[in-house]
Amino acid sequence: MNLGNLLSISIASFGDGFGAAKLNLAWIYQFISWLISISKDIGLGIILFTLALRLVTLPLDIISRASMRKNSLKMEMMKPELEKLQKQYANDKNLYQQKMMALYKKNGYSAFSACLPTIITLVFFIIVLNGFQSFSRYTNKEVFNDMARAYTASIESNVDGDIIKNDDYNPDAYTLNLNYVLKENECESVFKGYSEEFNDDEKVYRIDKAEFLKRNDIIGRYNLGEYFTNLAAAGETPVYDDYNYDNVTLISTVYGDVHKALIGRLTEEQKASMKTDGIISSDEETIKNLTEFYSKVGDDVKKYFKNTAADGQAPTYAINLKVYLDDNAELADKFEEEANKTVSEKAVLAIGNEYKVNVIEDKASEAAKDAYYEYRSHSKVAFWVKNIWVVDSPFSRAIPTYKEFVSEMQNKPENIGSLSEDAYNKLTSKLTDEMQTGFGKGNGYFVLVALSILSMLLSTIIAQKTQKTQMELSTVDGANGTAAMSQKMMTWIMPIMFGVFAFIYSAAFSLYMITSTLLSTLSTVLINYFVEKSFKNKIEKEEAERAEKRRYGKRR
């Protein structure tokens, strides 16, 4: 056993992170990143991105909405004639449709003139949705990479000092200087073989049993009581004595030698008989069946066994190690040696691991926490949302569990990178509040979900108000027709759909939807105003020209 290697406690570092998540539609990432950098706020950057995208699609919006409004105004002009047709062909829907289409053609009404721009706008919506999802994965992963860098930097701040050494065997990890830790815990006097030099040849920790037994805080603190006999009564303060001879860990180190020593007490005839019966291994000469062995040996050997069976049960035997060691100085010395080594190893590792977890990794996790607050995706625009790339919901965690994170990364190794669950838990160990759910604890309050619904409801009401006549006259059934009823249904279906989008996707995408919807509503109002004004001016001009022609006609 290489005690030096055994007592090396490795401290993992996370280097520069775990690799970047796969990023689709990189142009969106570049554009959003640039806008965020100049605006100094993610939420504001998303609003600017939305505004820029609306400017790009503005010509299409103008064409689409202007066409829709012109159609609406033309429908108003055709209303008297269409209402007559509805009454005339109330019982013949097909003929009404034919007459209506003829009237549309006569007045230059085109029901499809607004479709193409709307389809193109919808394609943009889908592209942006995919881009936001991809950017969300990338950004959330980058936050963990920033946390990993801070975690590693905290550990490296102690490298080449007294606490941490470079690991010659693992470049991605460091080794805790156990000698330093023992000094910090004032435990060096407990270990006779305590070494000042940090190398495998000299790093042997031999316990001073008398001193160790005085230090009940060490025995209790590091759960080493199993290795010693507690002389105190039940419920009393533990008082430890010699090594616990019933301890399985210590017994196992000398058990084979005890077996061989017991076999050495047998006559050749006894050994031959027991080998034949399978009680003794013929190859190694070790005991295979203690109970059968007990029945074959003489009283001088039986005294070293104890019956472990319950009262009334068939006897089963185990070696009474303490009795045997009392009579065998050589094995007693071996047991003492193994006990010293076992307890020393357990004690030093326990002390070192506690220092590693509660001091080194605790500070590193604290540094990761500070990095999270520095680099997290937070916005003053949606100040109540802790992580803008997560849904604005009290039932969503600002920081997901590892299982949720893996799912968010689409379970793809290229997205997850080298981020293991152990590393994830270490980085987030100080961020328990961000991993809670519930009102006041989760990632929001449904504010953006509600605003998504309300903004789309407003947009739908305004849009349908201008198309009311079209819907009522597009079928012979009028206000009770299929088109009119579908329009009424859409008044609620679209807002509900947007609410579902906001509930499923991130707060950032909700912010995009709200901004885009409000801008669309504003452009609709303005375009309708100018189109209506232009249309009325055109009608008035045409009326004036016809009146002028009538006057000239009368003169002639």
Buried (B, 14 or more C-beta within 10 A) or exposed (E): EEBBEBBBBEBBBBBEBBBBBBBBBEEBBEBBBEBBEEBEBBBBBBBBBBEEBBEEBEEBBBBBBBBBBBBBBBBBBBBEBBEEBBEEBEEEEEEBBEBBEEBBEEEEBEEEBBEEBBEBBEEBBEBBBEBBBBBBBBBBBBBBBBBBBBBBBBBBEBBEEEBBBEBEEEEEBBBBBBBBBBBBBEBBEBBBBBBEEBEEEEBBBBBBBEBBBBBBEBBEBBEBBBBBBBEEEEEEEEEBEEBBBEBEBBBEBBBEBBBBBBBEEBEEEBBEBBBEEEBBBEEEBBBBBBBBBBEBBEEEBEEBBBBEEEEEEEEEBBBBBBBBBEEBEEBBEBBBEBBBBBBBBBBBBBBBBBBBBEBBBBBBBBBBBBBBEEBBBBBEBBEEBBBBBBBBBBBBBBBBBBEBBBEBBEEEEEBBBEBBEEBBEBBBBBBEEBBBEEEEBBBBBBBBBBBBBBBBBBBBEBBBEBBBBBBBBBBBBBEEBEBBBEBEEBBEEBBEBBBEBBBEBBBBBBBBBBBBBBBBBEBBEEBBEEBBEBBEEEEEEEEEEEEEEEEEEEEE
